[in-house]
Each structure stands twice: as C-alpha cells, then as structure tokens.
C-alpha cells in the first residue's frame, strides 16, 4: 500500500500579530517585507536599556542591564584568551557548567556580586557610573 499524501506536518503560517511584553505588534504582510510598501513601515527607537523596551519594570531592567554588561565583559575576556570552558573554570575557581552558563548568556544564574568578583579575579577594574534621569 502506498500513500500519495505526505506524512510530514504542514508548516503553519505565522500570525500577523505578535504579543510581546503585553502589547500587540502588527507584523507586515509578505509584500511589505519585500519593500513593495515601504511607506507603511514605522520605526520606533528604543531606549538605552533593551530590558525596559521589552517590558521589564525599571528597577529590574537596570539590574539586568548591569548584569548583562558585566557578563559580556567576562565572556570577551575568556574568548580573547582562547580558553576552553575547563581552562576558564580552573582560572576562576568555578565549575565548567557555570562557565558554560556564563558563555551562553544565562543572566539569571549570576548575581552582580559574583560577576564583579570574577572580573576582579581577572584583573579587570569595574567602575559603576550613575546619573540622574532627565525630568
């Protein structure tokens, strides 16, 4: 017995609306993506903190931004030396899975204190700058 129908599932077309951070965003139709209707495209400029832009509360967004910046500096330090995860773990006194989490950007697994301590161990000076928000 042979079947003329494919057993693979058909791909669903993406919805024309996306729900992200509690807001509804209209996706452009296929023709608009190709540039045929460029006059309908709106550009919204974000703030300097992407975490606020996606809907986090200002306090949590500030904490995430600091942790992300520190984590990126550590990742750059490790990659610049060409270390394996095991070599980086030995240097920082951490386990290899923790270094894996760091390199994958798993921000939620690291506190600001831990990231600062790791940077200090690497001989990188950390300086935090604050400034009042414009009224």
N, C-alpha and C positions, 0 to 999 in steps of 0.2 A: 504494500500500500504506500502510495506516495501522496504527499500533500502539496498543494500548489500555493499554500499560504505560508508566509514566513513565521517562524516561531519567535522571532525577536520582537520585543515590545516596541511599539512606535514611540518616537520621541514626542513629548508634549511641547507645544509652542509656549514660550514664556508669556506670562501675563503682561498686559500693557501697563499695569500699575504695580508698584513695589511698595511694601510697607516697611519702612526703616525708621527706627527711633520714634515711633508714634506718629509719623507724618506720612502722607501719601505722596509719592513721586510718580508723575506720569512718564513712562518711557516713550521715546519717539518711535513712530511706526517705522517699518523697514525702509521706506523711501526716504524718510528724514535722516536715517542713519547713513545713507549713501550720499547725502549732501544735496538732494534734489529740493529740499525745502529748508534751506539753511536759515531763512528769515524767522522761523518759528522757534529756533533754539535759544534758550535763555541760559545765561551763565550766572551762577551765584558764587560769589567769592566767599571763601571760608575765613575763619579767624586764624590766629597763630596756633591754636590748640585744636587738633583734629578730634580729640575726645569730646570737647564741648560741641563741636559740629555734628557729631553723631548722636548726641542726646544725653550725655552724662551730666550729672549735677556739677556746678563749677568747682566745688571742693574736691570731688573725686576726679574730675578731669585734670585738675592741677597736679594731683598726686600721681596719676597715670602718666602725665607728660614728663614729670621729673624722672620717674622710674624708667620710662621708655628711653629718654636721653642717656641716662646712666648705663642702661643695658646695651644700647647701641655703641657707646664708647668701649665697654668691655668686649663686645663682640669684635669690634675693629682691632682692639689690642691683640686679641687671640689670633685673629686671621692674619694680621700683619706679621706675626712671628711664624706662621705656618704650622702651628701646633695641632696635634691631634687632640681629641677630647680627653684622652687619657693623660697626655702631657699637661694640658691646661688644668686638669683636675689635680694632678700632683703639685703643680705650682701653687694653686690657690688653696690647697688642702681641702678640696671638695671631692665629691664622688663624680664619676663620669656621667651618670644620669642627670645630675644637677647642671653640669656644663652643657649637656645636650639640651636641657630646658632653656638655658640661657641663650644658646646659639639659635634655637628655634623661636626665640622672642616671647616666651611664655611669661609675660609680665606679672601675672597674678601669683607666681611662685616665688617672687623675690620682693623683699622689703627695701625701702630706700636705704636703711641702715646697712643691710647686707651688701647691697651694690656699692655703697661708699666704702665699706671695709675692703671689698675685693679690689676696688680701684686704688685705694691707699696701699694695699699689699703690692700692687703692680707699680707703685711709684708715681701714680698719676694724681696730681693735686686736684681736688674738687672744690669749686667755688660756686656758691649759690647767690644769685642776684635777685633782688626783689625791687619792684617799683609799683607805685600806686596806679590803680586803673583810672583812665580818663573819665571824668564825670559826664 
